[in-house]
Amino acid sequence: MLLHGDTIPKAINNIFQNKEPWQIAAMTSTATLATVWLWTFIYQDESLLERCKKRMFKLARYIPSVREKIDKELATVNETFEKDVLRRFKETSFILHLPENGLTNEKILNLVNQYIHLGDYDWQTGRVSGTVYRSNSEITELMGNVYAIASYTNPLHPDVFPGICKMEAEVVRIACHLFNGDKDSCGTMTSGGTESILLACKAYRDYARDVKGIKKPEMVLPTTAHAAFDKAAQYLKIKVYYVPVNPHSFTVCIQTMKKSITKNTIMLVGSAPNFPYGTMDNIEAISELGIKYGIPVHIDGCLGGFLACFMSDAGYPLPPFDFKLPGVTSISADTHKYGYAPKGSSLILYRNRKYRHYQYTITTDWPGGIYGSPTVSGSRAGGIIATCWATLLHYGFDEYVESTKKIIETTRYIERKLREINGIFVFGTPATSVIAIGSNDFHIYRLSEALSNKGWNLNPLQFPCGIHICVTHVHTEPGVADQFLEDVNTELEIIMQDRNVPVKGKLAMYGMSQSISDRSVVGDITKSFLDSMYYTK
């Protein structure tokens, strides 16, 4: 009787016993290639099930009736978006060609004022969630004057504009101190949070490839992490492992994050706080994972970073989230949010230079000379750097602390009052300034639409459906918070009288999109929306 270990070799010998050597070689090569192909086919960035679903939906579009229905619906969606654009433009004319003679300064300024006030929402009186973080005529005048002086400067030419480089260096150093970095901490300014995040991903991808030999990079992040990480993954070919959040706290599940770590993981991500719910992940636990497995940890503080760093001094201490934690290797934070600088400035900070070096892009053999660039952009607007620098110096530490105190007080007040209202609930515990609400009794988008009709612009959320308000300094003005709460109460009384009325208006389309299994159709709808931003009559 053959032992089990002898069975397989004997079977293989029987297969090849009457074969020529070339046949054996051909069969072996074919089997090897087929195995490699099958392995590659099964183990790709997306699961086999996900790829089969996408393939099925793609093939379905070749069916004439299906394609016709989709095209018809997309045409209707596109028309809806274009009509909405025209409605917002309020019958203003479009300038489609250069004027033969240049317009006067007065005419141009009149047009700018006209264009800026075409929107439906009064952001200056606090009717908008986030978006504009401070409205102050004094700082606006200062920013205009500063930008006028620095408008043509460019840090790409440090020999020509050394003062702009000095301003950027000072902004970075100020921020490093605010986030408890030591003398080795460093960073750069960027054009916004998306670029800051993208650069962190680029730095860690290249670091992992060079130091650890990782050729198939992966990053592990909460499902609530900003969409900019997905954009970075698309640009940089990094596989993303999304970790679910705990159902009650809406913070990332640490145990699942730990299980998602592989030999190819190049970075772990935590939010302080996240955009959808305003909750803060357990950064201390993520830091410990980073140390245990030797993986860099990036903390996304783009939204609330410039509140979080002042909260302890304002009397609202947070759990540790910055460079105080030894595992935290980088932080992104937007100066054009709660730093109150004009739009177009953010920061990416690193614990030390070894990571920042991998952020840089350097070309050594170009005929035009050695080219080194610290960020995505080559030329950068020196005027934005100068206005950011001027904003930080204008307000100073004490004013940032006082502003933070007002914003957190207002946020806690609104949160407390919302929790007292029947028919809605608050997602998790807001860490800084974002309050997200949902409902188990009616479709929450109905409340959003009703508040929109009263002039409030809130952010819709999905999976699950919700809406949030991001409290800014504008909302701390007398009466704004109470007016918001009064309008919520008023509209809820109406909604609760008939809870089953369907959502109408633009949010009906947004709600419908969540039920579409073929997400490529949702992508097409989004493309139509983006196209409408460039629509001219």
Rosetta blueprint (number, residue, H / E / L):
1 M L
2 L L
3 L L
4 H H
5 G H
6 D H
7 T H
8 I H
9 P H
10 K H
11 A H
12 I H
13 N H
14 N H
15 I H
16 F H
17 Q L
18 N L
19 K L
20 E L
21 P H
22 W H
23 Q H
24 I H
25 A H
26 A H
27 M H
28 T H
29 S H
30 T H
31 A H
32 T H
33 L H
34 A H
35 T H
36 V H
37 W H
38 L H
39 W H
40 T H
41 F H
42 I H
43 Y L
44 Q L
45 D L
46 E L
47 S L
48 L H
49 L H
50 E H
51 R H
52 C H
53 K H
54 K H
55 R H
56 M H
57 F H
58 K H
59 L H
60 A H
61 R L
62 Y L
63 I L
64 P H
65 S H
66 V H
67 R H
68 E H
69 K H
70 I H
71 D H
72 K H
73 E H
74 L H
75 A H
76 T H
77 V H
78 N H
79 E H
80 T H
81 F H
82 E H
83 K H
84 D H
85 V H
86 L H
87 R H
88 R H
89 F H
90 K L
91 E L
92 T L
93 S L
94 F L
95 I L
96 L L
97 H L
98 L L
99 P L
100 E L
101 N L
102 G L
103 L L
104 T L
105 N H
106 E H
107 K H
108 I H
109 L H
110 N H
111 L H
112 V H
113 N H
114 Q H
115 Y H
116 I H
117 H L
118 L L
119 G L
120 D L
121 Y L
122 D L
123 W H
124 Q H
125 T H
126 G L
127 R L
128 V E
129 S L
130 G L
131 T L
132 V L
133 Y L
134 R L
135 S L
136 N L
137 S H
138 E H
139 I H
140 T H
141 E H
142 L H
143 M H
144 G H
145 N H
146 V H
147 Y H
148 A H
149 I H
150 A H
151 S L
152 Y L
153 T L
154 N L
155 P L
156 L L
157 H L
158 P L
159 D L
160 V L
161 F L
162 P H
163 G H
164 I H
165 C H
166 K H
167 M H
168 E H
169 A H
170 E H
171 V H
172 V H
173 R H
174 I H
175 A H
176 C H
177 H H
178 L H
179 F L
180 N L
181 G L
182 D L
183 K L
184 D L
185 S L
186 C E
187 G E
188 T E
189 M E
190 T E
191 S L
192 G L
193 G H
194 T H
195 E H
196 S H
197 I H
198 L H
199 L H
200 A H
201 C H
202 K H
203 A H
204 Y H
205 R H
206 D H
207 Y H
208 A H
209 R H
210 D H
211 V H
212 K H
213 G L
214 I L
215 K L
216 K L
217 P L
218 E E
219 M E
220 V E
221 L E
222 P E
223 T L
224 T L
225 A L
226 H L
227 A L
228 A H
229 F H
230 D H
231 K H
232 A H
233 A H
234 Q H
235 Y H
236 L H
237 K L
238 I L
239 K E
240 V E
241 Y E
242 Y E
243 V E
244 P L
245 V E
246 N L
247 P L
248 H L
249 S L
250 F L
251 T L
252 V E
253 C L
254 I H
255 Q H
256 T H
257 M H
258 K H
259 K H
260 S H
261 I L
262 T L
263 K L
264 N L
265 T E
266 I E
267 M E
268 L E
269 V E
270 G E
271 S E
272 A L
273 P L
274 N L
275 F L
276 P L
277 Y L
278 G L
279 T L
280 M L
281 D L
282 N L
283 I H
284 E H
285 A H
286 I H
287 S H
288 E H
289 L H
290 G H
291 I H
292 K H
293 Y H
294 G L
295 I L
296 P L
297 V E
298 H E
299 I E
300 D E
301 G E
302 C L
303 L L
304 G L
305 G H
306 F H
307 L H
308 A H
309 C H
310 F H
311 M H
312 S L
313 D L
314 A L
315 G L
316 Y L
317 P L
318 L L
319 P L
320 P L
321 F L
322 D L
323 F L
324 K L
325 L L
326 P L
327 G L
328 V E
329 T E
330 S E
331 I E
332 S E
333 A E
334 D L
335 T L
336 H L
337 K L
338 Y L
339 G L
340 Y L
341 A L
342 P L
343 K L
344 G L
345 S L
346 S E
347 L E
348 I E
349 L E
350 Y E
351 R L
352 N L
353 R H
354 K H
355 Y H
356 R H
357 H H
358 Y H
359 Q H
360 Y L
361 T E
362 I E
363 T E
364 T L
365 D L
366 W L
367 P L
368 G L
369 G L
370 I L
371 Y E
372 G E
373 S E
374 P L
375 T L
376 V L
377 S L
378 G L
379 S L
380 R L
381 A L
382 G H
383 G H
384 I H
385 I H
386 A H
387 T H
388 C H
389 W H
390 A H
391 T H
392 L H
393 L H
394 H H
395 Y H
396 G H
397 F H
398 D H
399 E H
400 Y H
401 V H
402 E H
403 S H
404 T H
405 K H
406 K H
407 I H
408 I H
409 E H
410 T H
411 T H
412 R H
413 Y H
414 I H
415 E H
416 R H
417 K H
418 L H
419 R H
420 E L
421 I L
422 N L
423 G L
424 I L
425 F E
426 V E
427 F L
428 G L
429 T L
430 P L
431 A L
432 T L
433 S L
434 V E
435 I E
436 A E
437 I E
438 G E
439 S L
440 N L
441 D L
442 F L
443 H L
444 I H
445 Y H
446 R H
447 L H
448 S H
449 E H
450 A H
451 L H
452 S H
453 N H
454 K L
455 G L
456 W L
457 N E
458 L L
459 N E
460 P E
461 L E
462 Q L
463 F L
464 P L
465 C L
466 G E
467 I E
468 H E
469 I E
470 C E
471 V L
472 T L
473 H H
474 V H
475 H H
476 T H
477 E L
478 P L
479 G L
480 V H
481 A H
482 D H
483 Q H
484 F H
485 L H
486 E H
487 D H
488 V H
489 N H
490 T H
491 E H
492 L H
493 E H
494 I H
495 I H
496 M H
497 Q H
498 D L
499 R L
500 N L
501 V L
502 P L
503 V L
504 K L
505 G L
506 K H
507 L H
508 A H
509 M H
510 Y H
511 G H
512 M H
513 S H
514 Q L
515 S L
516 I L
517 S L
518 D L
519 R H
520 S H
521 V H
522 V H
523 G H
524 D H
525 I H
526 T H
527 K H
528 S H
529 F H
530 L H
531 D H
532 S H
533 M L
534 Y L
535 Y L
536 T L
537 K L
